[in-house]
Amino acid sequence: MSKSPAMEVFCESMAQAMFGRSRKDDACVFCGSTKVNREDFRDPISFREYGISHLCQICQDKTFSGGENE
């Protein structure tokens, strides 16, 4: 499912404002890691989340689990 053009613009502007990074780059917007590969993600849902937020698995774990790695 793709986002509307307006939502894409909003998400990009938020990433730029919050992290100073573009969602268009193949890097995590939070930590800047460029080592983001499909096989680095725990499951298909985590990889899909990367498509939404552009957070790598490590940053997803920190963000969504209160900072504790599982």
C-alpha positions in Angstrom: 0.0 0.0 0.0 1.5 3.3 -1.0 1.1 6.7 0.6 -0.6 9.6 -1.1 1.8 12.2 -2.5 0.8 14.6 0.3 1.6 12.0 3.0 5.0 11.3 1.3 5.8 15.0 1.4 4.7 15.2 5.1 6.8 12.1 6.1 9.9 13.4 4.3 9.6 16.9 5.9 9.2 15.3 9.3 12.3 13.1 8.8 14.3 16.1 7.7 13.1 18.3 10.6 13.5 15.6 13.3 16.7 13.8 12.1 18.2 15.9 9.4 18.1 12.9 7.0 16.1 12.0 4.0 13.7 9.0 3.8 14.8 8.7 0.2 18.3 7.5 1.1 18.9 3.9 1.8 19.8 4.6 5.4 18.1 4.6 8.8 16.8 8.2 9.4 17.4 7.8 13.2 21.0 6.5 13.4 22.1 7.0 9.8 23.3 3.4 9.3 23.7 2.7 5.6 23.9 -1.1 6.4 20.2 -1.7 6.0 19.4 -5.0 4.3 16.1 -6.9 4.2 17.8 -9.8 6.0 18.6 -7.6 8.9 15.0 -7.4 9.9 13.4 -9.8 12.4 10.3 -10.4 10.4 8.2 -9.1 7.4 6.4 -6.7 9.7 9.6 -5.1 10.8 10.8 -4.8 7.2 7.4 -3.2 6.3 7.8 -0.8 9.2 11.2 0.3 7.7 9.2 1.2 4.5 7.0 3.4 6.7 9.4 5.0 9.2 12.8 4.2 7.7 14.1 3.0 11.1 16.5 0.0 11.0 15.8 -3.0 13.2 18.0 -1.7 16.1 16.3 1.7 16.1 12.9 0.0 15.8 13.7 -2.0 18.9 14.9 1.0 20.8 11.9 3.1 19.7 9.1 0.6 20.1 10.3 -1.4 23.1 11.3 1.4 25.4 15.0 1.2 24.7 15.5 -2.5 25.6 16.7 -4.9 22.9 14.8 -8.2 22.8 
